Amino acid sequence: MKIIFLGGNFNLSGGTERVASIIANELTKIGYEVTVASVQGGDHPFYPLDSRIKIRSLFSKVGRNIFRTPLLIHRIRKLLLEEKADVLVSVESMLALFTVPATIGLTAKHICWEHFSFNNDLGRRGRRIARQLAARYCDVVVTLTARDRLCWKSKTSGTAQIIAISNPSPFPVQPITSRINKEKVVLAVGRLVSIKGFDMLLQAWSLVAPSAEGWVLRIVGDGPEGKSLAAQAKSLGISDAVEFTGLVSNVEAHYREASIFCLSSRYEGFGMVLLEAMSFGLPVVSFDCEMGPAEVLEGTGGKLVAQGNVEELAEELLSLMGSPEERMAISALSQGKAKLYQPNLILGEWVRIIETFEKEASRTE
């Protein structure tokens, strides 16, 4: 079968682009013909793709007005026809605004891959409309968690099959030796935007730092709130105990060095960084935000804190920082759970969907 993964711009380094690239690579390895297409840009994908994958771009220039033109619908339809696609995977629910009309009358099966919590529309009315269109007209909607699947089933109506498939971990589970000689570092990774809650993490760290001599909070990532977060750390008097690394190309080095991982998000669609941290045996302290942390951390011993409770977040961090034995115990459980998210296991769930399409196609021939 010929499969097209359509995303916004695969030149970007986001989590959506990363997991789509992983699944595209894995499907290619087992014999599917895969095209990775970007609405705009995408000529030099950030994440490595199998040499057999075809790369396409609908618009070479990057601009927001692209998403307001009927020409996008036309070009998506043209792409499907030119590539003789059997399956279209829209790697973003918002794309359903364009992919649904583009596929009218075509035989290609249509999968909408949701990467955010259903209850978070990122302030865009169009996303709410897109989700309803996807539920009504797509063949399958893939959510990242079982909780989000239930939201889709209760808040939309349509014929699409709603299936929960977790994201694959981009890193293999690391050897036990990588848990030895950790530094006194609490690690946080993500784009510096409000939804990631780094402002709350800094508030919590201001409660932690006076009692945690030698420990450092390291925040890896960049984004529009970088300057304001640095200013906040200064106003809280914790600049000496906080490191802002900016965007890095070797995030795995930071996972190897750290002793604890902290997720302070206001919302998550899944929490990809949790999988990454668990693969490196990091014990996790996380806000219990929608939708991913509770599901991902179940059975790991990781600490879930009431959403937005800065004082409790600080208490759990201090507790783990003071107990190397508990960190080691959680580390082993985390790595055990991380094995369930390796690409070869997650791939099987995608293959089952595609094989269902293949069986339907053979029955109509």
C-alpha positions as CSV (number, residue, x, y, z in Angstrom):
1,M,0.0,0.0,0.0
2,K,1.0,3.6,-0.7
3,I,0.8,5.8,2.4
4,I,1.2,9.6,2.7
5,F,1.9,11.3,6.0
6,L,0.9,14.9,5.6
7,G,2.1,17.5,8.2
8,G,2.5,21.2,8.5
9,N,6.3,21.4,7.9
10,F,8.6,18.5,8.5
11,N,11.6,20.9,8.6
12,L,10.5,21.7,12.2
13,S,11.9,19.9,15.2
14,G,8.6,19.4,17.1
15,G,7.3,16.2,18.7
16,T,4.6,15.8,16.1
17,E,7.2,15.7,13.3
18,R,9.4,13.4,15.3
19,V,6.9,10.6,16.0
20,A,5.5,10.9,12.4
21,S,9.0,10.4,11.1
22,I,9.5,7.4,13.4
23,I,6.3,5.6,12.2
24,A,7.0,6.5,8.5
25,N,10.5,5.0,8.8
26,E,9.2,1.8,10.5
27,L,6.4,1.3,7.9
28,T,9.0,1.7,5.1
29,K,11.2,-0.9,6.7
30,I,8.5,-3.5,6.5
31,G,7.7,-2.8,2.8
32,Y,5.1,0.0,2.6
33,E,5.6,2.8,0.1
34,V,5.7,6.0,2.1
35,T,5.6,9.6,1.2
36,V,6.2,12.3,3.8
37,A,4.6,15.6,2.6
38,S,4.6,19.0,4.1
39,V,2.0,21.7,3.6
40,Q,4.8,24.2,3.5
41,G,8.6,23.9,3.5
42,G,9.6,20.3,4.4
43,D,12.3,20.2,1.8
44,H,14.9,19.3,4.5
45,P,13.2,17.3,7.2
46,F,14.7,17.8,10.6
47,Y,14.4,14.2,11.7
48,P,16.2,11.5,9.6
49,L,14.0,9.7,7.1
50,D,14.6,6.3,5.4
51,S,16.2,7.0,1.9
52,R,13.3,5.1,0.3
53,I,10.7,7.7,1.6
54,K,9.6,10.2,-1.0
55,I,9.6,13.8,0.3
56,R,7.0,16.2,-1.1
57,S,6.0,19.9,-0.4
58,L,2.8,21.5,-1.4
59,F,4.1,25.1,-0.9
60,S,7.8,26.0,-0.9
61,K,7.3,29.3,0.9
62,V,6.3,29.3,4.6
63,G,3.4,31.6,5.5
64,R,0.2,31.6,7.5
65,N,-1.9,32.7,4.6
66,I,-1.4,29.2,3.0
67,F,-3.9,27.8,5.4
68,R,-6.6,30.2,4.3
69,T,-6.7,29.3,0.6
70,P,-8.8,26.8,-1.4
71,L,-5.6,26.2,-3.3
72,L,-4.4,24.0,-0.4
73,I,-7.4,21.7,-0.8
74,H,-6.6,21.5,-4.5
75,R,-2.9,20.6,-3.9
76,I,-3.7,18.0,-1.3
77,R,-6.1,16.3,-3.8
78,K,-3.5,16.6,-6.6
79,L,-0.9,15.0,-4.3
80,L,-3.2,12.0,-3.5
81,L,-3.9,11.4,-7.2
82,E,-0.3,11.8,-8.3
83,E,1.0,9.4,-5.7
84,K,-1.9,7.0,-6.1
85,A,-2.3,7.0,-2.4
86,D,-4.1,4.2,-0.6
87,V,-3.9,5.9,2.8
88,L,-3.6,9.5,3.9
89,V,-2.5,10.2,7.5
90,S,-3.2,13.8,8.5
91,V,-0.5,14.4,11.1
92,E,-2.6,17.1,12.8
93,S,-6.3,17.3,13.5
94,M,-6.4,20.9,12.2
95,L,-5.6,19.6,8.7
96,A,-9.0,17.9,8.5
97,L,-10.4,21.3,7.5
98,F,-8.6,20.8,4.2
99,T,-8.0,17.0,3.9
100,V,-11.7,16.1,4.3
101,P,-12.9,18.1,1.3
102,A,-9.7,17.1,-0.6
103,T,-10.6,13.4,-0.3
104,I,-14.2,13.6,-1.4
105,G,-14.9,11.0,-4.0
106,L,-11.4,9.4,-3.7
107,T,-10.8,5.8,-2.6
108,A,-7.9,6.7,-0.3
109,K,-8.5,5.8,3.3
110,H,-8.2,8.8,5.7
111,I,-6.6,8.7,9.1
112,C,-6.7,11.8,11.4
113,W,-3.9,11.7,13.9
114,E,-4.7,13.8,17.0
115,H,-1.7,15.1,19.0
116,F,-3.4,17.3,21.5
117,S,-5.9,16.9,24.2
118,F,-9.5,17.1,22.9
119,N,-10.3,19.6,25.7
120,N,-7.5,21.9,24.5
121,D,-8.3,23.6,21.2
122,L,-5.3,26.0,21.5
123,G,-7.7,28.9,21.3
124,R,-8.7,28.1,17.7
125,R,-12.3,27.7,16.7
126,G,-11.1,26.0,13.5
127,R,-9.7,23.1,15.5
128,R,-13.0,22.4,17.1
129,I,-14.6,22.3,13.6
130,A,-11.8,20.2,12.2
131,R,-12.3,17.6,14.9
132,Q,-16.0,17.3,14.2
133,L,-15.3,16.9,10.5
134,A,-12.7,14.2,11.2
135,A,-15.1,12.2,13.4
136,R,-17.8,12.4,10.7
137,Y,-15.8,11.9,7.5
138,C,-12.4,10.2,8.3
139,D,-12.1,6.4,8.4
140,V,-10.1,6.4,11.6
141,V,-9.1,9.0,14.3
142,V,-6.0,8.1,16.2
143,T,-5.7,9.6,19.7
144,L,-2.6,9.3,22.0
145,T,-4.4,8.2,25.1
146,A,-7.4,6.1,26.2
147,R,-8.7,9.1,28.1
148,D,-8.7,11.3,25.0
149,R,-10.3,8.5,23.0
150,L,-13.3,8.6,25.4
151,C,-13.5,12.4,25.0
152,W,-13.7,12.0,21.2
153,K,-16.4,9.3,21.5
154,S,-18.5,11.4,23.9
155,K,-18.1,14.8,22.2
156,T,-18.2,14.0,18.5
157,S,-20.6,12.1,16.3
158,G,-19.7,10.3,13.1
159,T,-18.6,7.0,11.6
160,A,-14.9,7.3,12.2
161,Q,-13.3,4.5,14.3
162,I,-11.6,6.1,17.3
163,I,-8.5,4.3,18.3
164,A,-5.9,5.1,21.0
165,I,-2.3,4.5,20.0
166,S,0.5,5.8,22.2
167,N,3.5,7.7,20.7
168,P,6.6,5.6,20.2
169,S,9.7,6.5,22.2
170,P,12.5,8.0,20.1
171,F,15.1,6.5,22.3
172,P,15.8,2.8,23.1
173,V,15.8,1.9,26.8
174,Q,19.2,2.6,28.1
175,P,21.5,0.2,30.0
176,I,21.5,0.2,33.8
177,T,25.0,1.7,33.9
178,S,23.6,4.9,32.5
179,R,21.8,5.4,35.9
180,I,25.1,5.6,37.8
181,N,27.0,8.8,38.6
182,K,24.1,11.1,37.9
183,E,24.5,14.8,38.5
184,K,22.4,16.9,40.9
185,V,20.2,18.1,38.1
186,V,16.4,18.3,37.9
187,L,15.7,18.3,34.1
188,A,12.8,19.9,32.2
189,V,12.5,19.8,28.4
190,G,10.1,21.5,26.1
191,R,9.3,24.6,24.1
192,L,9.3,27.8,26.2
193,V,5.6,28.6,25.9
194,S,2.8,29.1,28.4
195,I,1.2,25.7,28.0
196,K,4.4,24.0,29.3
197,G,4.1,25.8,32.6
198,F,7.8,26.6,33.2
199,D,6.7,29.7,35.1
200,M,5.1,27.4,37.7
201,L,8.2,25.2,37.7
202,L,10.3,28.3,38.5
203,Q,7.9,29.2,41.4
204,A,8.3,25.6,42.7
205,W,12.0,25.8,42.3
206,S,12.2,29.0,44.4
207,L,10.7,26.9,47.2
208,V,13.2,24.0,46.6
209,A,16.5,25.8,46.0
210,P,17.1,27.1,49.6
211,S,17.0,23.5,50.9
212,A,18.8,21.9,48.0
213,E,22.4,23.0,48.0
214,G,24.3,21.9,44.9
215,W,21.2,21.0,42.9
216,V,20.3,22.8,39.6
217,L,17.1,23.1,37.6
218,R,18.0,22.7,33.9
219,I,15.5,23.8,31.3
220,V,16.2,22.6,27.8
221,G,14.4,24.2,24.9
222,D,13.7,27.6,23.4
223,G,10.6,29.7,22.6
224,P,9.0,33.0,22.9
225,E,8.9,33.0,26.7
226,G,12.7,32.6,27.1
227,K,13.4,36.1,28.2
228,S,10.4,36.4,30.5
229,L,11.4,33.1,32.2
230,A,14.9,34.2,32.7
231,A,13.6,37.5,34.2
232,Q,11.3,35.5,36.5
233,A,14.2,33.4,37.7
234,K,16.2,36.6,38.5
235,S,13.3,38.2,40.4
236,L,12.8,35.0,42.4
237,G,16.5,35.1,43.3
238,I,17.2,31.6,41.8
239,S,19.2,32.5,38.7
240,D,22.3,30.7,40.2
241,A,20.3,27.5,40.6
242,V,18.6,27.5,37.1
243,E,20.2,26.8,33.7
244,F,18.5,27.7,30.4
245,T,20.3,25.7,27.7
246,G,18.3,26.9,24.7
247,L,17.6,24.5,21.9
248,V,20.1,21.6,21.8
249,S,20.9,18.9,19.3
250,N,22.0,16.4,21.9
251,V,19.1,16.3,24.4
252,E,20.0,12.6,25.2
253,A,23.2,13.9,26.9
254,H,21.0,15.9,29.3
255,Y,18.8,12.9,30.1
256,R,21.9,10.9,30.9
257,E,23.3,13.5,33.3
258,A,20.1,14.3,35.2
259,S,18.8,12.6,38.3
260,I,15.1,13.6,38.1
261,F,12.7,14.8,35.4
262,C,10.0,17.3,36.0
263,L,6.9,18.0,33.8
264,S,5.0,21.2,34.7
265,S,2.6,21.5,31.8
266,R,-0.8,23.0,32.0
267,Y,-2.0,20.7,29.2
268,E,-0.4,17.7,27.3
269,G,-1.7,15.7,24.4
270,F,0.5,12.8,25.6
271,G,3.8,14.0,27.1
272,M,6.5,12.8,24.7
273,V,9.2,14.0,27.0
274,L,8.0,11.6,29.7
275,L,8.8,8.6,27.4
276,E,12.2,10.1,26.7
277,A,13.0,10.5,30.4
278,M,11.7,7.1,31.3
279,S,13.9,5.5,28.6
280,F,16.9,6.9,30.4
281,G,15.7,5.7,33.7
282,L,14.7,9.1,35.1
283,P,12.2,9.2,38.0
284,V,9.5,11.7,37.1
285,V,7.6,14.3,39.1
286,S,4.7,15.7,37.0
287,F,1.5,17.7,37.3
288,D,-1.5,15.5,36.7
289,C,-2.6,17.5,33.6
290,E,-4.7,16.3,30.7
291,M,-4.2,14.0,29.0
292,G,-1.0,11.9,29.2
293,P,0.9,11.9,32.5
294,A,-1.4,9.7,34.6
295,E,-1.6,7.1,31.8
296,V,2.1,7.1,30.9
297,L,3.4,7.1,34.5
298,E,1.0,4.4,35.7
299,G,3.0,1.6,37.3
300,T,6.3,3.5,37.4
301,G,6.2,5.0,40.9
302,G,6.5,8.4,39.3
303,K,5.0,11.2,41.3
304,L,1.7,12.9,40.1
305,V,0.9,16.2,41.6
306,A,-2.4,18.0,41.6
307,Q,-2.6,20.3,38.5
308,G,-1.1,23.7,39.3
309,N,-0.2,22.9,42.9
310,V,3.2,24.6,43.0
311,E,3.8,23.8,46.7
312,E,3.1,20.1,46.3
313,L,5.4,20.0,43.2
314,A,8.2,21.5,45.3
315,E,7.6,19.0,48.1
316,E,7.7,16.0,45.8
317,L,10.9,17.2,44.2
318,L,12.6,17.7,47.6
319,S,11.5,14.3,48.7
320,L,13.0,12.6,45.7
321,M,16.1,14.7,45.7
322,G,16.7,13.5,49.3
323,S,16.2,9.8,48.6
324,P,18.7,8.1,46.2
325,E,17.2,4.7,47.0
326,E,13.7,5.8,45.9
327,R,15.1,7.3,42.8
328,M,16.8,4.0,41.9
329,A,13.6,2.0,42.5
330,I,11.5,4.3,40.4
331,S,14.2,4.3,37.7
332,A,13.9,0.6,37.2
333,L,10.1,0.7,37.0
334,S,10.3,3.6,34.6
335,Q,12.6,1.7,32.2
336,G,10.3,-1.3,32.4
337,K,7.3,0.8,31.4
338,A,9.3,2.5,28.6
339,K,9.8,-0.9,26.9
340,L,6.1,-0.9,26.1
341,Y,6.6,2.3,24.0
342,Q,9.4,1.1,21.7
343,P,8.7,1.7,18.0
344,N,8.4,-2.0,17.1
345,L,5.5,-2.5,19.5
346,I,3.7,0.7,18.6
347,L,4.1,0.0,14.9
348,G,2.0,-3.2,15.3
349,E,-1.0,-1.1,16.2
350,W,-0.6,1.0,13.1
351,V,-0.1,-2.0,10.9
352,R,-3.4,-3.5,12.2
353,I,-5.3,-0.5,10.9
354,I,-3.6,-0.6,7.5
355,E,-4.2,-4.4,7.2
356,T,-7.9,-3.7,7.9
357,F,-7.9,-1.3,5.0
358,E,-6.1,-3.9,2.8
359,K,-8.7,-6.5,3.6
360,E,-11.5,-4.1,2.8
361,A,-9.9,-3.3,-0.6
362,S,-9.5,-6.9,-1.5
363,R,-13.1,-7.6,-0.8
364,T,-14.2,-4.8,-3.2
365,E,-12.0,-5.9,-6.1
